[in-house]
């Protein structure tokens, strides 16, 4: 079966974060708690994200699918209010691809669970240094990350691959600079 996985990270006003957090925060926190042992298996090398089943089980890309109407409303209302991050991939999940590309040590610096998060403006400010450091790659690290990204997301378009490695930190920076929060969500729309 063919599908397209999306990952959207949208800067939004703090009031939008406050309204969305009671709905989106609990499933993210529950998945993070439930997936902790599998994450540690990945960190130790006992779990390989190159397998689609392993990606799906660990990354839970459909975690917020019950809230797609809410997310579509947020995205539609705020997509023109400044730069945001978006990446998609046919037959793949962009956040899982970035996880494999960066490796567990770097990827663990990103908040939430595999691209799903709801951050207040204060949390955006607090997490920006770690996010920036996790995504800061020298040329050799960048080449290795690109190779690993394509191992997992073999049908990703070049612009989406570049966005995964280059556009996330600027979206975070923009949110910080404009005093906004961030809502990150994976989605696999029908």
Secondary structure as UniProt FT lines:
FT   STRAND          4..12
FT   HELIX           14..44
FT   TURN            49..50
FT   HELIX           52..59
FT   TURN            61..64
FT   HELIX           65..67
FT   HELIX           68..78
FT   TURN            79..80
FT   STRAND          85..90
FT   HELIX           94..102
FT   HELIX           104..107
FT   TURN            108..109
FT   TURN            114..115
FT   STRAND          116..119
FT   HELIX           121..135
FT   HELIX           139..152
FT   TURN            154..155
FT   HELIX           158..177
FT   TURN            178..179
FT   STRAND          181..187
//
